Amino acid sequence: MTTTHVRCFSVSLDGFAAAPGQSLENPFGEGGMVLAKWMIDTRFFQAMFGGEGGSTGVNDEFAAHGFDNIGAWILGRNMFSPLRGDWPDQSWRGWWGDNPPYHTPVFILTHHPRPSLTMEGGTTFHFVTGGIKQAWRLARDAAGGKDIRIGGGACTIRQFLEAGLIDEMHLAVVPVLLGRGEPLLAGLDLPALGYRCVSHVASPNVMHVTIAKTAAGGAG
C-alpha cells in the first residue's frame, strides 16, 4: 500500500524551513544552508554524489532511510527552481545537474505549464498545474505500490498536512535560530488534523522528530 511521507526535512529551532532571499546562489535562502549541514555531512549524502567519507551514526541512518521504498516524489516549484512566474525557456533543469538524486518520477507543483523533462538516472520531472491533489494522485499511480515522498518546501508541506495527505513526517530540528523565513508549522493545529509525535531521537547536532497521522485524514 502506498503511503505518503516527508523525510529528512530540516527546520530551525524557531520553526523556519528556509531563510529569506532564495536565489541561485542561496537555494535555502541567505544563511539557510546551516539547516542542511547535518545531512550534507553524512556518508550517505557524500556517496550519493560520488564522494567519500562523511559521518556515520544516527544522522546517516536517517539520511539513508529517507530514500527507502520511494516510488515517486512531489516538490514545490521552489525546490526545483529559483525562477518565478512564466518559464522564460527550457534551459533550467533543476538544482542537481544532469543526474538528480530522485531516480523516480517527480511531480513539480507550478502555476505555469512546462513539458515533462527526462534526466539521467531514471528521474523525470512532470509539471503539475492542478494543485496538490492532482499531483498526489499522479504520484500514487506512478509509484507502482511504493511510497510517495513530499520533498518540500514549507508551503507545499503545509498544504499536504492541511489536506490530511501526509501519513508520516520526519523533521530534523536544527538547534539554530533564523529569526525569519519560511515557517513550517505556524498556525497549524496538528492534533486537530490527526497528527501526533511518535518518536524523537537525538544526535550531537540535530533532533530527529517523527510525526504520524493517527486519525482519519483528508485523502481522496
N, C-alpha and C positions, 0 to 999 in steps of 0.2 A: 504494500500500500504506500502510495506517495505521500510524504509529509513535507511540510514547508518550514525551513529553518533560517535563522540568522546565526552566523558563526563568526567568531574572531572579530567582532565589531568593537572597535575601540571607542571609549568615551572618557572624557576628563572627569575629575572628581566633582566638578561643578556642573556636569551634565551635558557638555558640548561634544558633538561628534566631529566637528571641524571648526577651524578658526576662520575669521572673516578674510576676504580677499583671495579667493581661489583664482589661480591663474595657471598658465603652462608651467611656470617656474615653481609654483606653490600649490600642488594638487590638493593638499589638505588645508589650504589657507595659509596665511602668513604666520609662521610659528607652529603650525598644526602637525608637522611631521613627528613631533615628540610623541604623538598618540600611536604611531605605527612602529616605533622603535623596538618595542618588545617582540614583535613578530619578525621584523627585518633581521634581527639578531639571531634568530633560531636557525638550527641546522637544516630544518625542513625548507625554510624560505630560501636559504642560500643554495641548497641543492636544486630547488625548482628552477633557478636561473643559471645553473651550471657552475655555481661556486662551490667552495669547500669550507669546512669549519662551521662555526656557528654554535650556539648554545644548545644543550640538551635539557631534559627535565620537563617540568610542568608546562612551560610555555611552548616548547617544541611539540609536546604531545597534543596540546590544543590546536596548534597550527596545522599539524598533520590531520587531525580529526576533522578539521574544517572542510576537507575535500572528500571525506568518506561517503561513498554511495550517492554522490551528487550527479543527477542526470540532466539538470538544466539550471540556469541562473536567471535572475531578474535584477536589473540595475536601473537606477535613476539616470537620467541623461548626464548629470554632472560626474557620475562615476565612469562615464565613457569619454567625456569631452569637456574642456573648459569653455567651449563656444556657447553662445546664447542665440536665440532666435532661429531664423531660417538657416539651413546648412548652406554656406556660401559655395561649396563644391564638395567633391567626394574625397578630398585629399587627407582629411583627418581620419585615422584608422585606429584610434584608441591610444591609451596611455602606455601600453605594454609592448609595442613593437609588432613584428610580423607573426610572432608565436605567443599569443596571450596565454595566461595560466589556466584558463577555464576548461578548454578541451571538451566542451559541450555546446549545445545551442544556448545563446544568451539573448534575453529579451530586454531591449532598452526602452524605457518609458520616455516618450517625447511628444510634443505637440506638432512636430514638423516631420512629414514623411521623408523616408530615405530608403533606397533599395537595400536589401539584405547584403551583408558583407562577409564573405568567407575568408578565413585566415588559415594559417598553418596550424597543425596540431589538432584539428577537429573542432575548432571554435568557429561558429557562425553567429554574427550579430544580426538580430532581427529588430527592426524599429517599430514599436507599437504605439499607435496614436489613440487607442480606445480605452485607456485607463488601466488601473491595476487588476481588475477582474478579468479583462480580456487577456492581459499579459499572463496572469496566473493560470488561466485555462489553457493557453497555448503552451506554457511551460510544463504543465501537468501532462499534456498529451505528448510533448517532446521528450519527457523524462524517461519514458519507457518503463514505468514502475519504480524507478529510483526516486530520490528526493529532490526537492527544489531548494536552492539557496538564494535568499534575498541579500544582495551584496551592499545595499545602501543606495544613496545616502540617507541622512536622517529623515528628510521629508518622506521618502519612499517607505521607510520602515514604519513611520508613524501612520501612514495611510493603511498599510497592511495590518498593523495592530488594531486600529480602529475598526477595520472590517472583520477582525477575528480570523484572519487567514494564516497567521503565523502559529505553528504548533510549538516551537521551541526557539528560544533566543539566548545565545551565548554572548555576553558582553565582557570585554576586557577593560576593567576600570583602572585607568592610569592615574597615579597619585600626583597629578599636576592640575593647576588652576588656569584656565584660559581666560576667564572673565567675561568673554562674549564669543559669539559664533553661532553654530547651528545646534539648537537644543534638540536632544533626542526624545526625552520623556516628559518635558514640561507640559503640564495641563492634562496629561493622560491619566485616567483613573484605571490603572491596570487591574486591580482586584475586581472592579465592576465589569471589566471586559473579560474576566475569567482567567486571569493570569496570577501566578504566584512564583516566588523564588523557590527552586527545588535543590539548588546546591551552590556552594561558594568555596573556591579553592584558591589559596594564596601562593604566589611565587614571590621572589625577592623584590620584583619591580612592578607587579600588576596583580589585581584581584580578578579572578575568573568567576563570573556570576552567571548562572543558568536560570532562566525564567521559562516556565512552561504553561501552556493553556490547560486548565483543568475543568473547564465548563464548556458547554456548547457555544460555538462561535458563529461567525457570520459567513462561513464558506458556502459557496454555491455557484 
